[in-house]
Amino acid sequence: MHRVQRRLLVPAAVAASIALALTGCGASNFGGDSGGDGASEEGPIKIGAVLDITGVGANLGVPEQNTLNMLAEQLNADGGIDGREVELIIKDNQSTEDGAAKATTQLIENDDVDLIIGSSRTGPSLAMRPLVEAAQVPTISVAANAAIVDGSEWVFKTAQNDLVVLERILDDAESKGYTKVALVRDATGFGEGIADIITELGEERGITLTATESFEPSATDFTAQMTNIRGADADAVIIWGITPSAGLAQAAYVQLGVGKPVYQSHGVANDAFFEAAGPAADGVIAPMGRLLVADQLADDDPQKEVIDQFIADYSAEFGSSPSSFAGHAFDAWLVGTQAIEAAGTEPEGLRDAIEATTDLVGISGIFTMTPDNHSGLTADALIMALAEGGRWTLYEE
Amino acid sequence: MTDFLQLTVAGLSQGSVYALLAVGLIATYTVRHVVNIAQGDYATLAGLGSISLVTAGLPLPVAILIALVSVTLASVLIERLVIARVKNLTTLVSIILTLGVSTLLQAIMLLIWGAEGRRLPAFPGNDLTLGGVSIRSQELWMLGALVVVGGGVLLFYEKTRWGKALRASAEQPVAARIVGISPAVASVIAFAIAGFVGATAGVVSSPIYLSIWSGGLLLGLKGFVAAVLGGLVSFRAAIVGALLLGIIESYVAGYVASGWKDAVAFFILIIVLIIRPAGLVLRPNAVRV
């Protein structure tokens, strides 16, 4: 027994010292290049990404990862930016806030990245915000909640704001004469504050929020929430979440026979929604970008060319069509790389260049950023889509 | 009242999954004193496997059968390659070992099936509504699976000579060997049973709860809580405990807050371990080794 321990002791000590040396090396990199001394203006451009690749956000993070890998490959095949190769470092935050914070710290301290993309969901994105603000690294989130960029200096985002999504939903509800809505929302960051926004926006439209239920994105059984919603006094129900949970919630909703019209958010703008909800998806109305109804767009739609090209590239590479989340990643890459092309990788210059983004045609919409608007999309970026026969179709209001 | 019954139905069907996993855990614990952390992963493995087979074009019953057999064999393989290799196997060592196995299985599933949850097509049957309470046919399948498979294992262990021999090999290994019961064979049979019931839980629940690579650990822990309610030895008490756990979770989600749902099981676990370590077993000393 003693001998065994001693035999293990030496390799263990070696391993420990190597580990210490490695982390020590990493730490000594901190601040080396990011002080704007110009050293990072040469060599490869480093773009980091923190995505929800495993865990509850996998339906979002996986297509985003695919998209970024594909775009980085394409860009480098075309010679990179200004002759500089683009090095893409993707990290999985496992759909957790602390995972996102850890990954962000690694990207900043060890990898010394010039730009960060991520996270896929609101919660992890909010966890990244104070870190990138402190380190002054331009960051583009691909999540939705407006709180991610509210008053931020270094953080941008490409997904449509929850505010404009709710505006579209409530406009539609008003046009149909609904006066009471109930809400079933994601219990994490994405669903945070949604009830308040509905109450506020509903006031001017004569719509009141009569009941609110919430669910964890990891939940599999929604009987409790939907039973309560069944007893609520409402003309329509808003289910606000991401797939697969929002899809499972939809299935439970129909199965329990609540029977009122359902609005969902742009968090279900993918085919995974139909996998989770099954036939229960039929009849759901959701505001989303144009990507999923690309084949139904008018030929003169300004986004059509960009969207069609992206769908063709993505399908050829991965054998399936891209989701809206893949589109958010495409947009983040587009906004980021265009700005690097214009201004290089010096942090403040890069940030100003992103803020100067004007009429940039992307997948989720046409982006115009300003120092005060780090989201860049208006309500025009959304169309209303109707779930019909296992796919999204353009819905004429 | 309708709401109350609706929540009860949801709780019972969720509880039936916990019950099957608890049966699997007890099957290995009574024979080997192994707490198998990978028990829940058997469920996800069978779920994901059958989904792939259905996608490949096999009829649902065939796909399920192949998945059940494969996971049963996988469980036996784990016993032969990992558990049987350890000379002085204590319960603590078994937890550490099977935690490793669980992590490995999850990594393999993540590599093969990816990070996204998938769904097995629902089993045949029509959903029904009784007095305003809607019941999915799949929920009846889940409860039926518990009755047939869980009940079958219970009868096997308690009523048949083979089952009694299995328990004997754990309680009196030397005596059992003297009367001709091989501990190795007993262990293999116990793991085969654990694999089979775990896989059953996975395929019957996949159409409602989806199968996802990382789902096994939490499921297995819930099953473990139920097994603790059965004092880790009593199938009956564990099954009752599992159904109760499912129902309580459902009430908490419905009447308190859904965020508390997952905390219930572990709250119960702590209470039971402090106040009544023998669980719901009525005569603890008679069965506990």
Interface residues (C-beta under 8 A of the other chain):
Chain A: I53 T54 G55 A58 N59 G61 V62 A187 E213 S214 F215 E216 A219 T220 D221 T223 A224 Q225 T227 N228 R230 G231 P244 L248 Q255 L256 G257 A272 E275 A276 G278
Chain B: D3 Q6 L7 V9 A10 Q14 L110 G114 A115 E116 G117 R118 R119 D127 T129 S134 R136 I208 Y209 L210 I212 W213 S214 S250 A253 G254 A257 S258 G259 K261 D262
